[in-house]
Amino acid sequence: NAGVTQTPKFRILKIGQSMTLQCAQDMNHNYMYWYRQDPGMGLKLIYYSVGAGITDKGEVPNGYNVSRSTTEDFPLRLELAAPSQTSVYFCASSHIPREQYFGPGTRLTVT
Amino acid sequence: AQTVTQSQPEMSVQEAETVTLSCTYDTSESDYYLFWYKQPPSRQMILVIRQEAYKQQNATENRFSVNFQKAAKSFSLKISDSQLGDAAMYFCAYRSASGLGGATNKLIFGTGTLLAVQP
């Protein structure tokens, strides 16, 4: 099993550009999550999904969108990138009530 | 709302020694999970240990063990026989056990403790 994979590992965006962060898991988990980690802080939940076709907002959803067309994939879309979105983004998955498994993260810089 | 507090921004330990990282949390729930995650310089979030609130027995995983004090809402991590590879940021996290998933099962993180291991 590859676990949770994320692409790209690094990205630099200009203000106003858009991009999609990819996340995939091969553990057949129903639950998937997107977190962001700002410097010196813990992770905060952006969006989550409880299954294909079902998504909902977390604590900090503004400026992001998600979709979940399959169990395996949970992409995160950034529209009109802003410097405040400079962060490290983590995707995670879980089979409730088990612990969440994290991907390696994507470091995004918006300049 | 639940909160997690790690009051030690940085800790240092000599190789082969024992170190304890502190974590306190605040919740009105009776059923929940607590976790310690390790984040090395690679940034990968690695689960170290998990504790179910309904279990009185403290969880252990090889050199890692916890001291779970439910009444005091305290959840410390003890690392025995510290190794150079233990150097990392350690995050304490809380998750509600109620609900059917989604935001109610999100992880709530502390701000982390950066552990240095001296050779």
Interface residues (C-beta under 8 A of the other chain):
Chain A: N30 Y31 Y33 Y35 G40 M41 G42 L43 K44 L45 Y48 V50 D56 K57 G58 E59 V88 F90 A92 S94 I96 P97 E99 Q100 Y101 F102 P104 G105 R107
Chain B: V4 Y33 F35 Y37 S42 R43 Q44 M45 I46 L47 R50 F91 A93 A97 L100 G101 G102 A103 N105 K106 L107 I108 F109 G110 T111 G112
